[in-house]
Amino acid sequence: MSMSVQDKIKQQIAGNKIILYMKGNAELPMCGFSARAIHILKSCGAPFATIDVLQDEEIRQAIKIYSNWPTIPQLYVDGEFIGGSDIMAEMFEAGELQQLIKDFQE
């Protein structure tokens, strides 16, 4: 039996403490918002996984349904949807994102 896209997303999120659904990848972000999200994550210094939604149209649509959030990038930490690049930037500036990520490295 083939896995549904939602199941695939669940597995990806469950399998990675910190995962970013983005356009492009960490080496080559394909949009400004994804680039900003990568910059923020790298500044937090934690290892993270990325999924390039441009490589998979099914996931690109399904992740928006999964999170009930209309835009990419989307950050998940420990299975929980955190938000897009604006929310990440606000949390980073407040020091909240670093704290959240630090908590999962211990």
N, C-alpha and C positions, 0 to 999 in steps of 0.2 A: 504494500500500500504506500503510495507516495505521500510525502509529508506536505502539509499545507504551508503556504507562505507564512502565515501567522505562527505556526509551529516552529518553522525555521528561525524566525525572528526571536521567538521565545528562547530557543536553544542558543542563539548567538549572544543574547543578553545574559542568559544564565551562565554561559561559559566564559564570560569576561567581566572582571570586576568593574572596569571602566571601558565603555565602548561608545564610539562616536559614529553615527550615521551621517555621512557627508557626501559632498560632490568632489570626486577625486580621492586622493589619499594623502597621508601625512607628508610625503615628500613633494607631492604636486597637487595642492588643493586647486579645484577648478572654479571656485567662486570666492569672493571676498569674505563672506560670512563663514565659510568653511575654513578659510585661511586664518581668520581671527580666532575661531574655536581651537584650531591646532596650536596656535601661538599661546593661547591661554593654558591649554593642557600641558604643553611643553614647559611652560613657566611653573606649573605645579610640580613638575619633576616626577610624576608617577608614570609607570608603564600603562599604555592604553592600546586598545584595538580600534581599527577603523573599518567601516564597511562603505564601499564606494557605490552609492545608489545609481550612479550613471551607468554602471556595469550591469545593473539588474533592475529593469523597469518594474517587475513584480514587487520587489522589495521597496522600491522608491514609492510606489502607491500604498503598499500595505503598511509601511511604518507610520504613515500619516494616520491611518485608521487605528493602528495599534496604540499609538500615543494620544490620539485625538488632538493632534497638533499639526497645523497645515504646512509648516515649512521645514526645510532641511538647512543646516545640520540639527541633529538631535543628540543630546548627551544622556547616557544612562550610567548611573553609578550604583553598583550592587543591586542591579535589577530594577532600580527605580528611575523613572523618567525625570530628568532635572530641568531640561529646557533647551532652547536654541542659543545662538551666539549672544544675543542681547542679554538674556538672563545670566548666561555664563559670565559675561563681562561685568554685569552688576555684582554678581556674587564674588567674582575675583577681586574687584575693587574694594569690596567690603571685607575681604579676607575669609569669606564663608566657604568658597569653593576649595581653597587650599586646605582648610580644616576638614571639610567633608572627605576629601581625597586622602588626607593624612590618616584619618581614622581607619580607612580600609587597608592601609599598608601595614598596620601594626598587628 
